[in-house]
């Protein structure tokens, strides 16, 4: 099985619920903090810059619920839609 490189950094203008159906997986934030999730864990985030990383050779299965949010959170004085991520 070929392992894929980590997804690029991204951010959504939404409220995201990420449930791990089969883990583990790591969510890395732009401040270099990492949160490792396993089967049954749920992560809730809104507008954070992040990347998903699977450090194993096994598949990780996740369920995402994405709820649209207003573009009101600022990032270094910019709205999310104006920032480069």
Phi, psi and omega in degrees: 000131179272129177275137179271149177293161179302146176299152178292161176301141178206165176212144178242151175268075184198168171260117187248133173247121181243114180252131179271115178274327177210118189245193004266169175207153180244135173254119179255131179265165184292346176270014177075003174287143180236140176236120179263125182250152178229176182312128179094348180281152178230135177242131177245130180214154178225108173069020179276145174279125186205169175218146177260135182227127174254111182272005182250175176266000181266156175290146170246134178247131182227155175239127180245135170243121185242120180249126181303143180229158177288149181277065185248342182284130182264154179228107183052043177084000180248150170290157180306319182293344180265344183283164187278355180265000000 
